[in-house]
Amino acid sequence: MKRTLSILALTSAALSTPAAFAASVSDFNHIVVIYQENHSFDNLFGLWGSVGGTPVEGLPAADEAHTKQVRSDGTTSYSCLLQNDANLTSPSPLATTCTDTTGASFESHFENAPFKIDSFIATTDTTCPNGVLKGSGLPGGCTRDLMHRYYSEQYQIHGGKQDRYVTGSDAAGLSMGYFDSTKLPLYKYLHLPTAPNYVIADHFFQAAFGGSFLNHQWLIAAKTPSFYNAVNDGGANDLHSVVDENGMPTSTPLYASPLGSSAIDNALTASCKPPAGRPATPASVVCGNYAINTIQPSYQPYSPSSSPAKRLPPLAHATIGDLLTAQGVDWAWYSGGWSNAAGIKNGAGWTNGAGPNCSDANALPNATFPYCPDKLFQFHHQPFNYFATYAPGRLERKLHLRDEAEFYTAARRGVLKPVSFIKPLGAENEHPGYTDERDGSMHVAHLIDAVLDGPNADDTLIIVTYDEFGGQWDHVPPPGQSRAGVHDGWGPGTRIPAVLISKKFTASGVDHADYDTTSILRLIEMRFGLPSLALRDSRVSALVKALKIGR
């Protein structure tokens, strides 16, 4: 039975049964992790409401102290939200209803408060890609993308005050936007009469500050990778960031860096010993040769336009895949568009014919056959491809790096691996800018349904979460930011959506315990008797409490 076929036509209704629980993590023989893109908890799940009679800590719980956004002085609250998304600006296309005079003045349609994106940009609006003006793009209701970088996010969090997301963003006021959770296809799916029970983890945080590359690395290794022997001469191949006295590596529409154009937001942390001509790195920021922002791998698939000197050298530290393999536990990373991108001719998901050119109309224009990545294939979303263990030609690569199409086959046939990670293609991963929220949420519902309609449904745990906040505000301070909790210099960062789903759950509920992305690793390690990968995943709470809530 395909429950997703009528999701959009149904009216959701909250479940009223007690919270879900499972006897033990050992009850699950299969763990499926669906890893989506770029949304904070308040941005996507903020209006979820109650589950099993327990309120989710969303937008209604947001206090003014962690909501009102302030200028770069750290204290002056804006009266309005500056907007630069083409469909949110004033006096056109929206009327000016607010004038901010707290500093450099600007006009706006928005007061300094969260606002519902759906009220201004509908899912059918022709604003894709990247939030172009209505009528000039494709349907989907896309907004523009928002900055989400390692140093900038720490500035935005502001020590747990959560009040500089607007100031530290290239998209300014858009960072305060949110979606109506009850209209999401995933919400509607989970509230069907035939829906599985689920647990919302409403204090789940991205493992590391910043963007997708780094958080994918933390999902599989609980560690920030190093760029060994990185160039440190201030030249074209020097990838170190240059950070100002406020910890910022760039200017934004509402923040002028004291360094001006000398500030550099690059792939690596700031140098601990900058070369002549570059300013000293502030003592308060993490420095070294660590890869923190988007960087290409050494192995195909990588961006065809990337320079070899700027690709991250192959990594050698341990991953969760290595631990599982050593224990004799099978696993796979299933990626949308992998066969096309990795040049696996005639593999599952291959759509580019026999050559000599890439024949799929959606392939990158500068792709060279047989490496035919989709235009929305994200190379930095493939974390295992950065490791020497999974280099092209190695058996480990063939066994464990697979196309998402194979996951559907495995689910249908009842041959799910004990551990499956799923990374949808760009068009289906919910990333603001190049895709729309509705289609991505629908894709998640279809993935869940594929598992629950398959023979392995009864002993499978599904975890749906997001890699990072995507530049979106959230009102709950992360652990280590004005409150206690497991943390280190890398994070955790902003709160992100997370939901656990299983047929083994007897009802639905909410888990308020603190978790971060490495809690998924901890759960896998506990289930299969694995050692910890690093300090963070040895200290965080596993998601076991979520399995036992209400017991």
C-alpha positions in Angstrom: 0.0 0.0 0.0 1.4 3.4 -1.1 0.3 5.9 1.6 2.2 8.8 0.0 -0.1 8.9 -3.1 -2.8 11.0 -1.3 -0.7 12.9 1.2 -1.3 16.4 -0.2 -5.1 15.8 -0.3 -5.5 14.9 3.4 -6.2 17.0 6.4 -3.7 16.3 9.2 -4.9 15.4 12.7 -2.7 15.2 15.8 -2.3 11.8 17.3 -3.5 11.5 21.0 -1.8 8.3 22.1 1.1 8.1 24.6 4.8 8.5 23.6 6.5 5.8 21.7 9.0 3.3 23.0 11.0 0.2 22.0 12.4 -2.3 24.5 15.9 -1.9 23.3 18.1 -0.7 20.5 18.9 -4.4 19.9 15.3 -4.9 18.7 16.3 -3.1 15.4 18.2 -5.1 12.9 18.2 -2.3 10.3 18.9 1.4 10.8 18.1 3.8 8.0 19.4 7.4 8.1 17.8 9.8 5.7 20.0 12.9 5.6 18.3 16.0 4.2 19.6 19.6 3.7 19.7 23.0 5.3 16.9 23.8 7.7 16.8 24.8 11.3 14.2 23.3 13.7 12.2 26.5 14.0 12.4 27.0 10.2 10.8 23.7 9.4 9.3 22.0 12.5 8.5 25.2 14.5 4.7 24.8 14.1 4.6 21.0 14.5 2.4 21.4 17.6 2.0 18.5 20.0 2.8 14.8 19.6 1.1 12.3 21.8 -0.1 15.1 24.1 3.4 16.6 24.5 4.2 20.0 23.0 7.1 20.2 20.6 9.4 23.1 21.6 8.8 25.2 18.5 8.0 28.8 17.6 5.3 29.3 20.3 8.0 28.7 23.0 10.5 31.3 21.5 11.1 34.1 24.0 11.9 37.6 22.8 15.5 37.5 24.2 16.4 34.7 21.8 14.3 36.0 18.9 14.8 39.8 18.4 17.8 40.3 16.1 20.4 42.9 16.9 22.9 45.0 15.0 26.7 44.3 15.0 27.1 46.3 18.2 25.5 43.3 19.9 22.8 45.2 21.7 20.7 47.4 19.4 17.6 45.6 18.2 16.4 46.3 14.6 12.8 47.6 14.3 12.5 45.9 10.8 14.0 43.1 8.9 16.1 44.0 5.8 15.2 41.7 2.9 17.1 41.0 -0.3 15.2 38.0 -1.6 13.6 39.2 -4.8 10.1 38.4 -3.7 10.4 39.9 -0.2 11.8 43.4 -0.9 10.0 46.7 -0.5 8.7 49.0 -1.8 8.4 46.5 -4.6 7.1 43.8 -4.8 5.9 44.3 -1.2 4.6 47.5 0.2 6.8 49.3 2.8 5.2 49.1 6.2 8.3 49.4 8.4 11.3 51.8 8.3 14.4 51.0 10.4 16.3 53.9 11.8 18.4 52.1 14.4 21.5 52.6 12.2 21.9 52.9 8.5 18.2 53.2 7.6 16.2 50.9 5.3 12.6 50.2 4.4 10.9 46.8 4.8 7.6 45.0 4.8 8.7 43.0 7.9 9.0 43.8 11.6 11.8 42.3 13.6 10.2 38.9 14.2 9.8 35.5 12.6 7.6 35.4 9.6 5.8 32.7 7.6 7.4 32.2 4.2 4.3 30.5 2.9 2.3 33.7 3.3 4.5 35.4 0.7 6.0 32.6 -1.5 3.6 29.7 -2.3 4.9 26.3 -3.4 3.4 26.9 -6.8 5.1 30.2 -7.4 7.6 30.4 -10.3 10.6 31.4 -8.2 13.1 28.6 -8.8 16.0 28.4 -8.8 17.4 30.7 -6.1 14.4 32.8 -5.4 14.1 34.7 -8.7 11.2 37.1 -9.0 7.8 35.5 -9.5 7.1 34.9 -13.1 10.7 34.7 -14.2 11.6 31.2 -13.0 10.2 27.7 -12.7 7.5 26.5 -10.3 8.4 25.4 -6.8 8.3 28.4 -4.5 12.1 28.6 -4.0 13.7 31.2 -1.8 17.2 32.4 -2.4 20.0 30.5 -0.7 21.4 31.7 2.6 25.0 31.8 3.9 25.9 28.9 6.2 29.6 28.9 7.0 31.7 27.8 9.9 32.9 31.1 11.4 29.8 33.0 10.4 27.4 30.6 12.3 29.3 31.1 15.5 28.9 34.9 15.1 25.2 34.4 14.4 24.7 32.2 17.5 26.3 35.0 19.6 27.2 32.8 22.6 23.7 31.4 22.8 21.8 34.7 22.5 20.6 33.5 19.0 20.2 37.2 17.9 22.7 37.8 15.1 21.4 35.4 12.4 20.2 38.4 10.4 23.3 40.5 10.9 25.7 37.7 10.0 23.7 36.5 6.9 24.1 37.5 3.2 20.3 36.9 3.0 19.6 39.2 6.0 15.9 39.0 7.1 15.2 35.8 5.2 17.0 33.9 8.1 13.9 34.6 10.2 11.5 32.9 7.8 9.7 29.7 8.6 7.4 27.2 6.9 4.0 26.1 8.1 5.0 22.6 9.4 1.4 21.3 9.2 1.5 21.8 5.4 4.7 19.8 4.8 4.2 16.5 3.0 6.2 14.7 5.7 3.8 16.1 8.4 0.8 15.0 6.5 2.2 11.6 5.9 2.9 11.1 9.6 -0.7 12.0 10.4 -2.4 9.7 8.0 -4.8 7.1 9.6 -2.4 4.4 8.5 0.8 6.3 9.5 3.6 4.8 11.6 4.3 6.1 15.1 7.2 8.5 15.5 9.2 10.5 18.0 10.3 14.0 17.4 13.7 14.8 19.0 13.3 18.6 19.5 16.7 19.3 21.0 18.8 17.8 18.2 21.7 20.0 17.0 24.0 19.9 14.0 27.3 18.4 15.0 29.6 21.1 13.8 29.3 24.8 13.1 28.9 25.7 9.5 27.7 24.0 6.3 27.1 20.7 4.6 30.7 19.5 3.9 31.7 19.6 7.5 28.6 18.1 8.9 28.7 15.2 6.5 32.2 14.5 7.7 30.9 14.6 11.3 28.1 12.3 10.5 30.5 9.5 9.4 33.6 10.3 11.4 32.8 12.7 14.3 35.9 14.6 13.3 37.0 17.7 11.3 39.4 16.6 8.5 42.8 18.1 8.1 44.4 19.4 4.8 47.9 18.1 5.3 50.7 20.3 4.1 48.2 23.0 3.2 49.8 26.0 1.4 50.2 29.0 3.8 51.7 31.7 1.6 48.8 34.0 0.9 48.8 33.1 -2.7 46.1 31.7 -5.0 46.3 28.2 -3.6 46.3 29.3 0.0 42.8 28.2 1.2 43.0 29.6 4.8 40.3 31.9 5.9 41.2 35.4 7.3 39.0 36.3 10.3 38.5 39.7 11.9 38.4 40.7 15.6 34.7 39.6 15.8 35.4 36.2 14.4 33.9 37.0 11.0 35.6 36.2 7.7 33.4 38.4 5.5 31.0 41.3 5.3 27.3 41.1 4.9 24.6 43.6 4.0 24.3 44.5 7.7 27.9 43.8 8.9 31.0 45.6 7.7 34.1 43.7 8.6 36.9 45.9 10.1 39.2 44.0 7.7 37.2 45.1 4.6 38.2 43.1 1.5 41.1 41.5 3.5 38.6 39.3 5.3 38.5 35.9 3.5 35.9 33.1 4.0 37.7 30.1 2.5 37.7 26.3 2.7 40.1 26.0 5.7 40.3 27.5 9.1 42.4 30.6 9.6 46.1 30.0 9.7 47.7 29.9 13.2 50.7 31.7 11.7 49.5 33.8 8.8 52.1 34.8 6.2 53.4 38.3 5.7 50.7 40.5 4.4 47.8 38.9 6.2 46.6 40.0 9.6 47.1 38.0 12.8 44.4 35.4 13.6 42.5 36.3 16.8 43.4 34.1 19.7 39.7 33.3 20.3 39.1 31.4 17.0 40.0 27.9 16.0 43.0 27.9 13.6 45.1 25.5 11.6 44.8 23.4 8.5 41.3 22.1 9.0 38.8 21.8 6.2 35.7 23.5 7.4 33.8 24.8 4.4 33.0 23.3 0.9 36.0 21.7 -0.7 36.3 19.2 -3.4 37.6 15.6 -3.0 40.7 14.2 -4.8 38.7 11.4 -6.3 36.0 11.4 -8.9 33.3 12.6 -8.7 34.4 16.1 -8.1 33.4 19.4 -9.7 34.9 19.5 -13.2 35.9 23.1 -12.7 37.9 22.5 -9.5 41.6 22.9 -9.4 43.7 19.8 -8.3 45.7 22.0 -6.0 42.6 23.0 -4.1 41.1 19.5 -3.7 41.3 17.9 -0.2 44.0 15.2 -0.1 42.7 11.7 0.6 41.8 11.1 4.3 42.9 8.2 6.3 41.2 8.5 9.7 38.5 6.0 10.8 34.8 6.3 9.7 31.7 4.5 10.9 31.9 2.5 7.7 35.3 1.2 8.7 34.1 0.2 12.2 31.0 -1.6 10.7 33.1 -3.5 8.2 35.6 -4.6 10.8 32.7 -6.0 12.8 31.3 -7.8 9.8 28.3 -5.6 9.6 27.1 -4.7 6.1 26.3 -1.1 5.2 26.0 1.4 2.4 25.8 5.1 1.5 23.1 5.5 -1.0 23.3 8.7 -3.0 20.9 10.1 -5.5 22.6 10.4 -8.9 25.7 8.5 -7.8 26.0 6.2 -10.8 25.9 9.1 -13.2 28.4 11.2 -11.2 30.8 8.3 -10.5 30.8 7.0 -14.1 29.2 3.7 -13.3 27.9 3.0 -16.8 24.7 0.9 -16.8 24.6 0.8 -13.0 21.4 1.4 -11.1 20.2 4.9 -11.8 22.5 5.4 -14.9 20.8 7.7 -17.4 23.6 8.7 -19.8 23.7 6.1 -22.5 26.8 4.6 -24.1 28.7 7.8 -24.8 30.8 9.4 -26.1 29.0 12.3 -24.4 26.7 12.6 -21.5 23.2 12.2 -23.0 21.1 13.2 -20.0 19.8 16.7 -20.5 20.3 17.3 -16.7 24.0 16.5 -16.8 26.5 19.3 -16.0 27.3 21.0 -19.3 31.1 20.7 -18.7 30.9 17.1 -17.7 33.2 14.6 -19.4 31.9 11.1 -20.1 31.5 8.8 -18.3 31.5 11.2 -15.3 28.0 12.8 -15.9 26.8 14.3 -12.7 23.4 15.9 -12.5 23.4 19.7 -12.4 22.2 19.4 -8.8 24.6 16.7 -7.7 26.6 18.0 -4.8 30.1 16.5 -4.7 30.7 17.6 -1.1 27.7 15.6 0.1 29.6 12.4 -0.6 31.8 12.1 2.6 33.2 8.7 2.0 34.5 9.7 -1.3 37.1 11.8 0.5 38.7 8.7 2.1 41.5 6.6 0.6 39.7 3.4 1.7 36.9 4.2 -0.8 39.1 5.3 -3.7 38.0 4.4 -7.2 38.9 0.8 -8.1 38.8 -0.4 -4.5 36.4 -3.1 -3.5 35.2 -1.1 -0.5 33.9 1.6 -2.8 32.0 -0.9 -5.0 30.4 -2.6 -2.0 29.4 0.5 0.0 29.0 3.6 -2.2 25.8 3.0 -4.1 23.1 4.8 -6.0 19.8 5.7 -4.2 17.9 3.6 -6.8 19.4 0.5 -5.2 18.0 1.4 -1.9 14.4 1.3 -3.2 15.2 -2.1 -4.7 16.6 -3.4 -1.4 13.6 -2.1 0.6 11.1 -3.6 -1.8 12.9 -7.0 -1.8 13.4 -7.1 2.0 17.2 -7.1 1.8 18.0 -3.9 3.6 21.5 -3.7 4.9 21.9 -3.4 8.7 22.9 0.3 8.2 21.8 2.5 5.3 22.6 6.2 4.8 20.5 7.9 2.2 21.6 11.2 0.5 19.0 12.4 -2.0 19.9 14.3 -5.1 19.8 18.1 -5.0 16.3 18.3 -6.5 14.9 16.2 -3.6 17.0 17.2 -0.6 15.1 20.4 0.5 18.1 22.7 0.1 16.9 26.4 -0.2 17.9 28.0 -3.5 18.2 25.2 -5.9 15.2 23.1 -4.9 11.8 23.5 -3.3 10.6 22.4 0.1 7.5 20.6 -1.0 9.2 18.1 -3.4 12.0 17.4 -0.9 9.6 16.7 1.9 7.5 14.5 -0.4 10.6 12.5 -1.3 11.3 11.8 2.4 7.8 10.5 2.7 8.3 8.2 -0.3 11.6 6.8 1.2 9.9 6.1 4.5 7.0 4.4 2.8 9.4 2.3 0.7 10.8 0.9 4.0 7.5 0.5 5.8 5.8 -1.3 2.8 8.7 -3.7 2.6 9.5 -7.0 4.3 12.0 -5.5 6.7 9.6 -3.0 8.1 9.0 -4.7 11.5 12.6 -4.5 12.7 13.8 -1.2 11.0 14.4 2.1 12.7 14.3 5.2 10.4 16.0 8.4 11.4 15.2 11.5 9.4 17.4 14.6 10.0 19.2 17.5 8.3 22.9 18.2 7.8 22.7 21.8 9.1 20.7 24.9 9.6 21.1 26.4 6.2 21.6 29.9 7.6 18.1 29.8 9.3 17.5 31.2 12.8 16.5 29.0 15.8 15.7 30.1 19.3 17.2 27.3 21.3 20.9 27.8 22.3 23.1 24.8 21.4 25.0 23.0 24.3 28.1 24.9 25.3 26.5 28.2 24.3 25.2 29.8 27.5 24.2 26.4 28.9 25.8 23.1 29.8 26.0 20.1 27.5 28.5 18.0 25.5 30.4 20.3 23.1 33.9 21.3 21.9 35.5 23.9 19.6 33.7 22.5 16.6 30.2 22.6 17.8 27.4 21.6 18.1 25.7 24.3 16.2 22.1 25.3 15.5 19.2 23.1 16.3 17.9 21.0 13.4 14.9 18.8 12.7 15.0 15.1 13.7 12.4 12.4 13.8 12.6 8.7 14.5 10.0 6.3 12.9 9.4 2.7 13.3 6.6 0.1 13.1 7.9 -1.2 16.4 6.8 2.0 18.1 3.5 1.6 19.9 2.6 5.3 19.8 4.1 8.7 19.1 5.9 11.3 21.3 8.5 14.0 21.9 12.0 13.6 23.3 13.4 16.8 24.9 17.0 15.4 25.5 20.0 17.0 24.0 21.5 15.3 21.0 23.7 16.1 18.0 24.5 14.4 14.7 27.0 12.2 16.4 24.2 10.7 18.5 23.3 8.7 15.4 26.9 7.3 15.4 26.5 6.5 19.1 23.3 4.6 18.5 24.9 2.6 15.7 27.9 1.9 17.8 25.7 0.7 20.7 23.6 -1.5 18.4 26.5 -3.3 16.7 29.0 -3.4 19.5 31.5 -0.8 18.0 34.1 1.4 19.7 33.7 5.1 19.6 35.3 7.0 16.7 36.3 10.1 18.7 35.7 12.0 21.9 32.3 13.6 20.9 30.5 10.4 20.0 31.9 8.8 23.1 30.2 11.5 25.2 26.9 12.4 23.6 23.7 10.7 24.4 22.6 8.0 22.0 19.0 8.2 20.8 18.0 5.4 23.1 15.9 7.6 25.2 13.8 8.5 22.2 13.1 4.8 21.8 11.9 4.4 25.3 9.9 7.6 25.9 6.6 7.0 27.7 7.6 3.5 28.8 
